[in-house]
């Protein structure tokens, strides 16, 4: 019953913590292009490198990660 045991283990083990540990509070998104830049990687103004449009900020909330 290796498969059944593997499935049991997968569903009973805790989920890994995927929240960034580098001080990131979220990411900037371009709604036109779908480009995403994490706030810790941004240099200068939040402007899309592909189309030049202003990017919107989406912050991390709890376990959900914008990155």
N, C-alpha and C positions, 0 to 999 in steps of 0.2 A: 504494500500500500504506500509506496513512495510518493506517488502523485497526490494522494489524499493528504498525507502528512505535510507535504510541501505547501499545499493550499491552506491548510490549517495554520501553519507557521506564518505564511504571508498575511493572512487576515488577522492574526492575533498579535503580531509584532507591532510596536509603536512606529508611527510614521517619523521619518527623519526630520530634523529641524532644518528648514530650507530658508530661513530668514537670513539675509546677508549680515555678515559680521564686520563689514568694512566701513560702517558709519553711514551707509546709504539710507536715505529716507524715501526713495522712490525713483521714478524715471520720467523723462520728458518724452512725449509722443507727438508724432506728426500725424494728424488725422487724414491728411491727403495722401501721404506715401506709405504710412505704416512704419516709419522709421522710429526706433526707440533708442534713447541714449540715457544711461543711468546717470543720476545726478552727480555721483562721484567721478564720472568720466567726462563730464561736460567742462569745456573750457570756453569762457565767455558767455555770450547771450544764448538763450535757448531758441536757436533758429535751425531749421531742418537743413542738413548739408546737401540734400538732394534737390529740394525745390525752393528753399529760402523762406518758407512759411514759418510763422511763429509756432512753437511747440507748446503743448499743454503739459502741466505737471500732474502726475498721478502718484500719490504717496502710498507707502506701504501701510496696510492696516492689519494688525495682528499677524495671523499666519499666512494671509494672502500676500503675495509678493508681486510688485510691479516689475520686477526684473526678470 
